[in-house]
Each structure stands twice: as C-alpha cells, then as structure tokens.
Amino acid sequence: MNELESLIEAIKSFLDIDDEILTDEMVQRTIAHMDTQFSPTLIKQSVNEIINSLNDQGLNKQQANESKQALVDTLKEMIYGDKVYTDKKKKLVDALFDKMNMIFDQAIEKYHSFSIELPIQLEEGAQVPTYAHDSDAAADMYAMEDVAIPAHFNGMPIKTGVHIQLPEGWVAFILPRSSIGAKTPLRLSNSVGVIDSGYRGEVRALYDNISDEPYQIHKGDRIAQMLVMPSYRFKANIVDSLEDSDRGEAGFGSTGV
C-alpha cells in the first residue's frame, strides 16, 4: 500500500502548514485530490490485501473489526501525535480516515460475505487447501503420499489427509484441475465428488488412468480442487404442466456445436 503511505505523508506535511495561510479552498482542493488518490484500483488492491491478511489470520468478523480499529488508532497516532489541530486541519484528517474506514469496511464485509470459517483437521503430512489467486473460486488439494496409478485402472483413491466440517446448509465439490484433464491421462472417476455437511471422513480424489502406461503422482502434487458453496434443498411441487420457455424441450446439441 505504498500509495496510501505516500498519501499519509502528504497529509502530515500539509498539517504542518501555518494555520494563518491555510484557507478553506486549500482544504477542499486537498480533499478533492484525496478522492483522486483513492482510485478504484487502489481501493480494490487495498481491499484484497486486507482480505488476504484476514484470511491468513483466520479472524472472525468481530476480531476483524477489532483489528481494524486498532490499525486506525495506530494511524491516527502517526498523524495526530500529541498535536491539536484547528477545525480546518481536523476536517482534512477526518476526510482521510473516512476514506480509510470505507476501505476497511468494504474488505471486512466482502471477506465475511463470500467466505465461511471452515474447521479443517489434517492428518500428519497433509497440506491445507490453498487458493492460488484472489479471484479463484476453488482451493487446490494436495496429495499426501506418492501413488502410482496402473494403466487402465479405475477408481484409485488419492489421499489428501484433509477432513472438513461444513456448516449445515453448505456443500463441497471435489473437482479435477483443468491442467490434469489437459496434460495427463487422469480422469476423476466420479466426475465431481460431493461432500455433504455431515461427512467427517477424509476428502479423497478418485482417479482413472486411461493410458497404456502407469501414471505417477507425487506427494505435494495438486491433484484436485475443492469448491465450497451454499446448498439448497428443494421441496417437490408436483404440477400438471410447466410454464413455456423460449427453449422448451430442446436438449443435447440444440444450440449448435
């Protein structure tokens, strides 16, 4: 957040200006410049950095808010120190902290709107599932042992050593990584593995080897990805007919190749 640090230094320099030459117009221009400095790119970058920090620390919403307040208090101390500012300078500092609070609040809300606290139990030697990028929907799962899958073998279980405790109303899907389908002869046996909220066993990936040669998986290889999302149950409502749609009963291949 070098841009933010630079902005804080600029504000501190501005606050050293003699009160007698500080005008309302100068304050308003500085606040307007602040709006420019807090660009959508900076805000997005800052929000993602805060989310990554919250994720690393495993904080809940209350702890995240407490951490935010502690950080804001520290920054206020950096800017204010033991100084008492005039109304004009205080207006400037308040505008700065309004912007910073907006970033923190966006990050905390986004973090807790799109994530859950997932209890994970690891067997010895297992790795925690990880997201490779901020925008990834699914987390990579790692093999916890070396496995050789024989040629034309179906349903070889690959250990991850990961056990999860999903909240009621949530489900996890075990999916193949795209690179496995494109670059190896491995195919996930059940296409998609479904982990229900009541399951406490190890999360494994079942693979087929469709080649004429054995395929070696090494400990630490990323062998699957796990997608966690809400699960909705339906209540069957039996009707005599369904509403018409522009597609109707057109099925496989109806939209072209």
N, C-alpha and C positions, 0 to 999 in steps of 0.2 A: 504494500500500500504506500509506495513512495510518493504518489501524487497527494495522498491525504497528509502525509508527514510534511510535504512541502507547503501545503495549504496552511497547516497549523503554524509553521514557522513564519509564513507571510502574515498571518493574523497577529502573531505575537509581535512582529515588527511594527505592524500597524498600530497596535495598542501602545507602543512606545512614543507615538506622535504626541506632541504637545497639545493638550486639550484646547488651548486658545486658537489653534489653527484648524482644528477638526470641525468640519461642517456636516450638516445633515445630508447634503448632497454627496459628500465623500463616503459617508456611511452607506447610503443607498447604492452608490456605484459599487462599493465593495461587496455588499450582499448580492447584487446582481451578478458580479464576477464569480461569487461563490456558487451561484446556480450553474454557471458555465463550467466551473471546475468539477462540480459533482455531475459529470456527464453520465448518460445511461451506461456507457461502457465501464466507467469507474464504479458505479453503483453495482452493476452485475458482477464485476470482478471482486469487489469487496464483499458482497453477499455470499458468493461462492467460497471465498477464503474463510469467512466466518462459519459457514455451514461445514466446511471440511474440519475446522477446529472443533466445532461442537460434536461432529461425528467421531473424531479421534478421541475426545474426552468422554464420549458416551453420556452427555448431560441430558437430563430431562428438562421440561420447559421451565420449571421453577428455578432449577440450577442455572439454566442458560440466562434467564432474566437476572439472576443474582450476579452472574459473571459479567453480564453487560453493564450492570450498574457499577460494579467495581472498576471496570475499564473506563467508563465515563468519568467516574470520580477521579481516577488517576490522571486522565487527560485534562480535567478541569484544574487539577493541582498544577499540571505542567503549564497551563496558560495563565491561570489566575495567580498562583503562588500566594504570597501574602499581600498582593496589591488590591486596592479598592478602586474600581473603575467608575467613571461618570456614566450617566444614562446612555449617552451615545455609544460609548465603547461596550457597555453591557448589552446593548441591542445587537451589536456585532457578534459578541460571543454567544448570545442566546441563539442567533441565527445559525451559527456554526454547529452548536450542539443539537439544534432541531434537525439539521441535515444528518448528523451522525446518528442520532436516535432513530431516524427514519430507516437508515441502512441496517442498524442492529435489529430493529423490529421486523423489517422485511425478512431478514435472514432467519430469525427465530421462528417467525410464522411459517415461512417456506419449509424450514427444516422439520417442523412438527406437523405440517400439513401433508408432507409427502414421505414421511418416514415413521417407523414404529420402533420401539425398543424390543429387540428380539433376543431372548435368552438363548445362548448357544453353549453347548457342552462339547468340549473337544477331547477326543481320545489322545493318548500320548503320541506325539509325532504329527498330529493333524494341524492343518493351517486354517485360519479364519477366512471365510469367503470375503473377497475384496472386489470393489468397483474400480475398474481401470481408469474411467473418466467420470467427471462430474455429471455428465448427461446420460450415463449408462443406466438402463432400466434393470439389468440383471447383474448379479455378482458372480465372479469366477469361483469355481470349486476346484480343489486341488487333490490329485491322487496322493494317498499317504503311503503307498508302497509300490515297488516295481511289480508289473504284471505283464506276462507275455500271453497275448490272445492268439490261440491257434488259428490256422487258416480255416475259413468257412465255419467258424464257431459262432453259435448264437447265445446271447444272454450271459456274457461274462460280467459278474458284478465287480465294479471298481470301487474300492473303499475310499471314502473321504475322511472318515473319522469324525464327522460332524453330526451332532444331534441338536435339533431345534425345538423350541416350544412356541408354536404360533399362537397368537391370541385367538379366541373364538371368533369366528366370522372372517378369518383370513386363510389363505391357501398359498402354498409354494409350488411352483412348477420347475422341474428339472429339465433343462433344455440342452441340446447339443450346441457347442460353439460353432459358429459358421466356418471357422478355419478347419475344424475336424471334418466336416462334410465335404469341404472343397479340396483338402490336401491329403486326406488319409482314407483308408478303406473301411473306417469305422462308421457304424450307424447305430444310433441309440435304439435299443431293441423295442422299447415301448413308445417310441417317437417323442412322447412327453411324459415325464414322471409327475404324478400328482401327490403332494404331501399334505395330508389333512391336518387340521389343528390338533387332533387327538393323538397323532403319531409321535412317539418318543424314541423310535429306533434310529439307527444310523442312516443318514442320507447317502445312498449309493447311486452310481450311474451304471446302467446295464448296456453293454455294447456288443454288437455283432461285428465280426470281421468278414467282409465279403470278398476278400482277396485270396489268392492261392498261397500266400506266404503268411507266416506268423507276424504279428504286429506287437512291438514292444512299447509299453507305457512305463515311464519312469516316475519315481516318487517326486512330487512337486510339479508335475505337468498339470496344466489347466485342462481338465477333462470334461467339464460341463459348466453350465451357468444356472444360477437359481434366481427366479423371478418371484417376488413376494407381493401379493396384492389382495384386496378385499374379495371375499367370496359371498355371492348372493344365492340363497336357496329360492326355488320357485314353488308356488302352490298351483297345482294343475287346475285350470278353469276350463272344463270340457264344454265346447260350443258346437253348434250345428255347422257353422261355416266361419271362415276367416275373412277379414276385410281385404278388398282388392288392393294390388300394388302395381307399379309400373313394370315389375319383373314377373310377377305371377309365379308359375310353376317351372319357369326355365331354370335348368340346373347346370350340370357339368358342361363346361365349354360354351355356355350360352352367350358369353361376352367376347368370344373370339380367343385366339391363341395368345 
